[in-house]
């Protein structure tokens, strides 16, 4: 009897950002079951009942920003659509997931925006260190 592999890769492979807005509690990211969380994805949207109409979008999914890099095809507006998101690396199906900002901060992938007072104190300390 074969065993079915049910392991899900939960690694996060994103670039490091200097600052992010503190107002966001979590970020919508793409999660591939094989590759983990990374920015390369594409979505295929079809119209329910008219599967020959297809819209493909190449995406770059980053914390706080989802960029549409390219679009292929077209679909009729005001129709019911089905969208599926796929991995841009291995072409496996994936899902949209929400990752809390504190987790990305803990992993060192984002740095929160510091207050103006903290920025002034940091500049003052760095100038005093030069003396």
C-alpha positions as CSV (number, residue, x, y, z in Angstrom):
1,X,0.0,0.0,0.0
2,X,1.4,3.4,-1.0
3,X,1.6,6.2,1.5
4,X,0.4,9.6,0.3
5,X,2.8,12.4,1.0
6,X,0.8,15.2,2.8
7,X,3.7,17.4,3.9
8,X,3.3,21.0,3.1
9,X,6.3,23.2,2.7
10,X,5.9,26.2,5.0
11,X,9.2,28.0,4.2
12,X,9.0,31.7,3.4
13,X,11.4,32.9,0.7
14,X,10.8,36.6,0.2
15,X,13.2,39.6,-0.3
16,X,14.0,41.8,2.7
17,X,12.2,45.2,2.9
18,X,13.5,48.4,4.6
19,X,10.1,49.6,5.9
20,X,6.5,48.5,5.9
21,X,3.4,50.3,7.1
22,X,2.5,49.4,10.7
23,X,-1.2,49.7,9.9
24,X,-1.2,46.3,8.2
25,X,-1.8,43.5,10.6
26,X,-1.2,40.7,8.0
27,X,-0.2,40.4,4.4
28,X,-1.8,38.4,1.6
29,X,0.9,36.2,0.1
30,X,1.0,33.2,-2.3
31,X,1.7,29.8,-0.7
32,X,2.8,26.9,-3.0
33,X,2.4,23.5,-1.3
34,X,5.7,22.4,-2.8
35,X,7.9,25.5,-2.7
36,X,6.5,27.4,0.3
37,X,5.8,31.1,0.3
38,X,7.5,33.1,-2.5
39,X,6.7,36.0,-4.9
40,X,6.3,34.1,-8.2
41,X,2.8,33.1,-9.1
42,X,0.2,33.2,-11.9
43,X,-3.5,32.9,-11.9
44,X,-5.9,31.5,-14.5
45,X,-9.4,32.8,-14.6
46,X,-12.2,31.1,-16.5
47,X,-15.9,32.0,-17.0
48,X,-18.3,29.5,-15.5
49,X,-20.1,27.8,-18.3
50,X,-17.7,29.2,-21.0
51,X,-14.4,27.4,-20.3
52,X,-13.0,28.5,-23.6
53,X,-12.7,32.1,-22.3
54,X,-9.6,32.3,-20.2
55,X,-7.5,35.1,-18.6
56,X,-4.0,34.4,-17.4
57,X,-2.2,36.9,-15.1
58,X,1.5,36.7,-14.3
59,X,1.9,38.0,-10.7
60,X,4.6,39.2,-8.3
61,X,3.2,38.8,-4.8
62,X,5.1,40.8,-2.2
63,X,4.0,41.9,1.3
64,X,1.6,44.8,0.9
65,X,1.7,44.7,-2.9
66,X,0.5,42.3,-5.6
67,X,1.9,43.4,-9.0
68,X,0.3,42.1,-12.3
69,X,3.3,41.8,-14.6
70,X,1.5,40.6,-17.7
71,X,-2.0,39.6,-18.8
72,X,-2.9,37.1,-21.6
73,X,-6.4,36.5,-23.0
74,X,-9.7,38.2,-22.1
75,X,-13.0,37.3,-20.5
76,X,-16.5,38.8,-20.7
77,X,-17.3,41.2,-17.8
78,X,-20.2,40.8,-15.4
79,X,-20.0,37.0,-15.4
80,X,-19.2,34.4,-12.7
81,X,-15.6,33.5,-12.8
82,X,-13.4,30.8,-11.3
83,X,-9.8,31.8,-10.4
84,X,-7.0,29.3,-9.6
85,X,-3.6,30.4,-8.5
86,X,-0.5,28.5,-9.5
87,X,3.2,28.5,-8.6
88,X,5.5,30.4,-10.9
89,X,8.4,28.0,-10.1
90,X,6.9,24.5,-10.2
91,X,3.4,25.1,-11.7
92,X,1.7,23.4,-8.7
93,X,-1.6,24.8,-7.5
94,X,-1.4,27.1,-4.5
95,X,-3.5,29.2,-2.2
96,X,-3.7,32.8,-1.0
97,X,-2.6,32.9,2.7
98,X,-2.3,35.7,5.2
99,X,0.9,36.1,7.1
100,X,1.0,38.3,10.2
101,X,3.4,41.3,10.0
102,X,5.0,40.3,13.3
103,X,6.1,37.0,11.8
104,X,7.7,38.7,8.8
105,X,9.4,41.1,11.3
106,X,10.6,38.2,13.4
107,X,12.1,36.5,10.4
108,X,13.9,39.7,9.5
109,X,12.1,40.2,6.2
110,X,10.5,43.5,7.0
111,X,11.4,46.3,9.3
112,X,8.6,48.3,10.9
113,X,8.4,52.1,10.4
114,X,9.8,53.7,13.5
115,X,8.3,56.9,14.9
116,X,9.8,60.3,14.1
117,X,11.1,60.6,17.7
118,X,12.9,57.2,17.4
119,X,14.5,58.3,14.1
120,X,15.8,61.5,15.6
121,X,17.2,59.7,18.6
122,X,18.9,57.1,16.2
123,X,20.5,59.9,14.1
124,X,21.7,61.7,17.3
125,X,23.2,58.4,18.6
126,X,25.0,57.7,15.3
127,X,26.4,61.2,15.1
128,X,27.7,61.0,18.7
129,X,29.3,57.6,17.9
130,X,31.4,59.4,15.2
131,X,32.9,61.8,17.7
